[in-house]
Amino acid sequence: MSRLTLQLPETLHQQLANLAKGEGVSLNQYIVYALTRQVTLAYSVSSVSEEEIQQQQLSFTSLLQELGKASSSELAAALTEREMVPPEKDLDSNTVALLQQRIQDAAKASSK
């Protein structure tokens, strides 16, 4: 474990201390957490060139076209093999009914 001495503005020090207290951890633990979070965010966000974006869009469009080529029997088989699970408790019955209707409509349209 490394040791680092920092000079912080008093207001920042006090804000960090208050946040740490609110979380029920030591100031040191809170600062390590905050720095770790910041470093993780810095590594997870990266810019993508316009060329890469266009290539991803083309790949996605191609994938959608390929997925759309399933036969009606393949779609019917997939629908009969799917696992039926109860809806999430926060999902109201109107939304469930609407989604079920859309699935049925899509299945009918693909069998024509």
C-alpha positions as CSV (number, residue, x, y, z in Angstrom):
1,M,0.0,0.0,0.0
2,S,1.4,3.4,-1.0
3,R,1.2,6.6,1.1
4,L,0.4,10.0,-0.5
5,T,0.3,13.3,1.3
6,L,-2.1,15.9,-0.2
7,Q,-2.8,19.5,0.4
8,L,-6.5,20.1,0.1
9,P,-8.5,23.3,0.3
10,E,-10.3,23.3,3.6
11,T,-13.8,23.4,2.0
12,L,-13.0,20.3,-0.1
13,H,-11.6,18.5,2.9
14,Q,-14.8,19.3,4.9
15,Q,-17.0,18.1,2.0
16,L,-15.1,14.9,1.7
17,A,-15.3,14.3,5.5
18,N,-19.1,14.9,5.5
19,L,-19.6,12.5,2.6
20,A,-17.5,9.9,4.3
21,K,-19.4,10.3,7.5
22,G,-22.7,10.0,5.6
23,E,-21.5,6.7,4.1
24,G,-20.3,5.5,7.4
25,V,-16.7,5.0,6.3
26,S,-13.4,6.7,7.1
27,L,-12.2,9.7,5.2
28,N,-9.3,7.6,3.8
29,Q,-11.7,4.9,2.6
30,Y,-14.0,7.4,1.0
31,I,-11.1,9.2,-0.9
32,V,-9.8,5.8,-2.2
33,Y,-13.3,4.9,-3.3
34,A,-13.8,8.3,-5.1
35,L,-10.4,8.1,-6.8
36,T,-11.0,4.5,-7.9
37,R,-14.4,5.5,-9.3
38,Q,-12.9,8.4,-11.2
39,V,-10.1,6.3,-12.7
40,T,-12.5,3.6,-13.7
41,L,-14.7,6.2,-15.5
42,A,-11.6,7.6,-17.3
43,Y,-10.7,4.2,-18.7
44,S,-14.3,3.2,-19.6
45,V,-15.0,6.2,-21.8
46,S,-13.2,6.6,-25.0
47,S,-13.8,8.5,-28.2
48,V,-14.7,6.6,-31.4
49,S,-13.9,7.9,-34.8
50,E,-16.6,8.7,-37.4
51,E,-15.3,5.9,-39.5
52,E,-15.7,3.4,-36.7
53,I,-19.2,4.7,-36.0
54,Q,-20.1,4.2,-39.7
55,Q,-18.7,0.7,-39.7
56,Q,-20.6,-0.2,-36.6
57,Q,-23.8,1.1,-38.1
58,L,-23.2,-0.9,-41.3
59,S,-22.5,-4.0,-39.3
60,F,-25.7,-3.5,-37.2
61,T,-27.8,-2.9,-40.3
62,S,-26.3,-6.1,-41.9
63,L,-27.1,-8.0,-38.7
64,L,-30.7,-6.8,-38.7
65,Q,-31.1,-7.8,-42.3
66,E,-29.7,-11.3,-41.6
67,L,-32.0,-11.7,-38.5
68,G,-35.0,-10.7,-40.6
69,K,-34.5,-13.8,-42.9
70,A,-35.8,-16.4,-40.4
71,S,-38.5,-18.5,-41.8
72,S,-42.0,-18.6,-40.2
73,S,-41.4,-22.1,-38.9
74,E,-38.1,-21.0,-37.2
75,L,-40.0,-18.1,-35.6
76,A,-42.8,-20.3,-34.4
77,A,-40.3,-22.8,-33.0
78,A,-38.4,-20.0,-31.1
79,L,-41.7,-18.7,-29.7
80,T,-42.8,-22.1,-28.5
81,E,-39.4,-22.9,-26.9
82,R,-39.1,-19.6,-25.0
83,E,-39.2,-19.7,-21.3
84,M,-42.4,-18.1,-19.8
85,V,-41.7,-16.1,-16.7
86,P,-43.9,-13.9,-14.6
87,P,-43.6,-10.2,-15.4
88,E,-41.7,-7.9,-13.0
89,K,-43.9,-6.7,-10.2
90,D,-43.5,-3.1,-11.3
91,L,-44.8,-3.8,-14.8
92,D,-48.5,-3.0,-15.0
93,S,-51.0,-5.3,-16.7
94,N,-51.7,-2.9,-19.5
95,T,-48.1,-2.8,-20.6
96,V,-47.9,-6.6,-20.4
97,A,-51.0,-6.9,-22.5
98,L,-49.7,-4.5,-25.1
99,L,-46.3,-6.3,-25.4
100,Q,-48.1,-9.7,-25.7
101,Q,-50.3,-8.3,-28.5
102,R,-47.2,-7.0,-30.3
103,I,-45.5,-10.4,-30.1
104,Q,-48.6,-12.1,-31.4
105,D,-49.0,-9.6,-34.2
106,A,-45.4,-10.1,-35.2
107,A,-45.8,-13.8,-35.2
108,K,-48.9,-13.6,-37.4
109,A,-47.2,-11.2,-39.8
110,S,-44.2,-13.5,-40.1
111,S,-46.3,-16.6,-40.9
112,K,-48.0,-14.9,-43.9
